[in-house]
Amino acid sequence: MRTDTVDLEKAGKLLRAIREGHSLSRPQLADRSQVSVAAIRNIENNHRADGQNSHPYSATVTKLARAFGAEAGSRILEAFDYGHLASEVFTDPDTDTSGTFNAAELGISNEQAAIINQLVEGLIELARSGNTNPRRPNTISVIRANPR
């Protein structure tokens, strides 16, 4: 990836504008995206700890983009010259976060929403693992067998 083809200052400002447009603080975005507050700050301000400009990794930008959904996320990917990843990021069912729990919508804390999201992701992963050992059923089987 060539840094000189991307206006990192403009891309960082776009990320900040989208974050603020969604009424999210940096810590809230960090919770939603699993990207550190420091990394978000550095990307928004176009600098690293050593003071140099640095193009963020595609994995980092992808996590941030997913936190906002397809429309805003695609704009973020495009701004950082990762637009070619948008169709992959937002159409792959394994990466779709449209079903994540939003703290504000549920009236719970960000920490509680993060825990719920982690539990759901873990349960989905267990379900996909296809544990076939009858002596040691996976968590999904136990939950289905003992609903409350």
N, C-alpha and C positions, 0 to 999 in steps of 0.2 A: 504494500500500500504506500503510495507516494503522498507524503504530507503536503507537498507544495501544490497539489491539485485541489486541496480542500481548504476552505476558509474556516479554520478551527475556531477562531473567535466568533464568527457568525454562527457556526454550528452550536457552540456552547451557549450563546445567547438564545438560540432557538430552544434548546433543551430547557433553559431556565424559564423562558416564556411559557412553554407548554406545561412545565411543572407548576408554575404559579397560576396558570389558567385553570388547572385542575385543583387549585387550592391546596397544594401539597407542600409541606416543608421538606427540607432535605432529609431529615430523619424519617419522615413518612415515606418518601420515595425510596430510601434505603431499605426500609422494611418490605415494601412491595416488590422491589427489584432484586434484593440480595446483593446490592452494590454498596460499598461503604460510603458513608457521608463524605469522607475526605476525597474519595474518587469522584463523587458527584460534584463537589466544590471545585476540584481541579479541572474537571471537564468543562464545567460552566464558565470558569475563569481562564481557561486555556493555559494552564501551567501545571508543572509537576513540582514535587518537593524541592528538586534541585534548580528550579527556576527556568528550566528549558520547556519549550513547546513540545508537545508529544501527541501523536495521533493515538486515541484510545483503541484498545483491542476490539475486534468485532464481537467477541463474546460479551464484553462489558456493554457495548452499545446495544446489542441484541437484548440483554436483560433489561436495560432501561426502556427500550422500545416496547417490549412485551408488557411492561407495567402500565402503559398507556393505551394499549389496544391497537387495532390495525390502522385506523386513520392517522392518529397522531404519531404512533410508532413508526409508520412508514415514512413520515416526514423526517423523523429523527434519523432513521437509517439512511435516507437519501442525503441528508445534510452532512453526514460523516462518510459519505461515499460507500455505504454498504447497502444501497437501495436494491441491488441485485439479490439480497437475502430476504427481502420483504415477503415474497410469495411463499418462500420456504418457512419463514418464521410464523406467518399468520395463517397458514393452511394446514400445517402438520398438527394432527390431533394431539401428539405428544407434547407440543409446545403451546397449545392454546390455553390461555389463562382467562378466558372469558367467564369461566365458572369460579374464579377466585372470590373469596369473601372480602367485601370492602367494609372496613370498620365504620366509616361514616354512615353507610347505608344500613348497617345492622345496629348502630347505636352502641358499639362496644369499642374498647381501646384498640389501638394499632397492635399492641402486643398480643391481645386475645385473638385478633384476626389472623396474625402471623402464625400463632399456634394452631388454629383451626386449619389454615391453609397447609401447614406442614403435615398435620394429621391426615388430611384428605389426600395429599400427594403420596404419603406413605401407604395409605390404603389402596390407592390406585396402583402403585408399584407392586404391592403384594398380590393384588388381583391379577396383574399381568404376568407375575412370576410363574403362575400355573403350578403351584405346589401340589403334587399328586400323591404325597405320602399319607396314607389313611391313618397312620398312627400319630401323625403330627399335622393336623389340619392347619391351614393358614388362617390368619385373623379374619378374613372375609367369610370363610365358611363358618367360623364360630359366631360371628355377628349375625349372619343369616339364620343360623340354627337357634339363636337365643335372642330374638328381637325384644326390645323393651317397649 
